Amino acid sequence: MRAVRLGTSWGGLLSGPLAWAVSTQLNYALVPWQCKHQVPVVLSVALLLALLSLLGGALSWRAKRQGGAAFKPERTRSTERFVADLSMLAALLFALVIILQGSAALILDECLR
């Protein structure tokens, strides 16, 4: 709970790539189910996982503002700020990639018969 309260500088570095990997796998795995049931879920899943990526970026932002839950004496404040900045940008980048991959479901028909 301390990481949620104070933030963690590496939150975006973890959540962004993890959300993107899950999104990519689910995009492939959900297509047969989506075609069988005619329920479009790929875009919804993409939006949910993009939000997960952005939540990791929000943890990094909080850590930058409050000093971070993982601040240790051997790390300097500038190192923590750099990691937090990098994490926020990575989370934003991966959220954008997830949304772009999910938006392909708006244009392309996965269920070619």
Residue pairs with C-beta under 8 A, 6 or more apart in sequence:
2 69
3 11
3 59
3 69
3 70
4 59
5 69
6 62
6 63
6 66
6 67
6 68
6 69
7 58
7 59
7 60
7 61
7 62
7 63
7 64
7 65
7 66
7 68
7 69
7 84
8 59
8 60
8 63
8 68
8 69
8 70
9 60
9 63
9 64
9 68
9 70
9 80
9 81
9 83
9 84
9 87
10 60
10 70
10 83
10 87
11 55
11 56
11 57
11 58
11 59
11 60
11 63
11 87
11 91
12 53
12 56
12 57
12 59
12 60
12 86
12 87
12 88
12 89
12 90
12 91
12 92
13 56
13 60
13 83
13 86
13 87
13 90
13 91
14 56
15 52
15 53
15 55
15 56
15 57
15 59
15 91
16 53
16 56
16 57
16 87
16 90
16 91
16 93
16 94
16 95
17 90
17 94
18 52
19 49
19 50
19 52
19 53
19 56
19 94
19 95
19 98
20 49
20 53
20 94
20 97
20 98
22 49
23 45
23 46
23 49
23 50
23 98
23 101
23 102
24 101
26 42
26 45
26 49
27 42
27 45
27 46
27 101
27 102
30 41
30 42
30 45
31 42
31 110
31 111
33 41
34 40
34 41
34 42
34 110
34 111
35 110
35 111
38 111
40 105
42 102
42 105
42 110
43 102
43 103
43 105
43 106
45 102
46 98
46 99
46 101
46 102
46 103
46 105
47 99
47 102
49 98
50 95
50 96
50 98
50 99
50 102
51 95
53 91
53 92
53 94
53 95
53 98
54 91
54 92
54 95
56 87
56 91
57 87
57 88
57 90
57 91
57 92
57 95
60 83
60 84
60 85
60 87
60 88
60 91
61 84
61 88
63 69
63 70
63 80
63 84
64 80
64 81
64 84
64 85
64 88
67 77
67 80
68 80
68 84
70 80
71 77
71 80
